[in-house]
């Protein structure tokens, strides 16, 4: 298969100019342009249907010297759904960040990766269709943590009604509206991603590049959003004080998430158990149901460890993961056995689930998703017009998951 390649060359004259600029400013532009790449043969979204991609991969060739210590790459990206590998001189540095929002991604360049003379940075496509925008690549000779700690902002968020600190999400975007490359101090929140920090106590000290940013504070659907624009130079640490209001009164009601995973126990997604405690509190979820795959997770101790135990009531549940469908079940009495996920006959499976101590709710998850080559609501299994289950038996679960993050 012929692979289209978009190649960028930095000329010796440009290298000379960049070298002079580097004496005053270490951050060096390798390619200021944003490129449209397509990994497959078809447009991923309608917005790309009438656009011709520049290629399937991007190569940037530039002159440099050997880096004796770790350096940092900054890459601007947008609409990245699949794993696009990033290589420098044939060495894997990692992948673009899996997010379909615009952001600036920071990647460490290990010592001795750059070489004297010509170097080639390559962004390589996945196998499936994915349209992305990528470019505005910059190289910083400093290690990643040092590069992202040139400037700081100290953010404090409180509830406007009582002026008390509140768990929340802090979002930071640059002047182009992209999630900024950020860092947090070792004693700060571990729940950090490009442009986003979750804090359990309303406080976050965030390291970033010098520049102008917009900072948002939010806490789920019931709260409003506070915004402040700030410009920060190298060595500065401005203080940002934001207040958010509980805008949507919900007397007698609770917010609940019945499908919550951790990378710690499910090995997908990217939130550890500790990070998940902060995201649950920061999004204002009152009743999180722990539903790791065929595992009974208890959030009680981790929520105490992360100092957010008073902000939600955890429930032990399980995503019973069979070859013929996935089911969220809860509550489950801690210490019980996980329902038998080897059962593929739904009546027998329901009997196993209902006999698990404590279980009162069974939800059929993502019925139109395909797992293990099986789709619960495939046309061959379910008549969408009559509601008939063509496999014969009656449905006996309590609810159906209509939408989740994979939809």
Secondary structure, DSSP 8 states (H G I E B T S, - for coil): ----EEEEE--HHHHHHHHHHHHH---EEEEEEEEEEESSSS-SSGGGTT---SBSEEEEEEEE---SS-EEEEEEEESB-S--EEEETTEEEEE--SBSS-EEEEEEE-TT-S-SEEEEEEEE--SS--EEEEEEEEEESS-HHHHTTSEEEEEEEEETTT--B--EEEEEE-TTS-B--EEE-TTS-S-EETTEEEESSSEEEEEE-SEEEEEEEE-TTTB--EEEEEEE-TT-EEEEEEEE-B-S--TT---EEEEE--HHHHS-SS--HHHHHHHHHHTT-SEEEE--BT-----HHHHHHTT-GGG---EEEEEEEETTEEEEEE---TT-----TT--SHHHHHHHHHTSTT--EEEE--TTS-BTTB-TT-TTTB-TTT--BTTSS----SEE----TT-
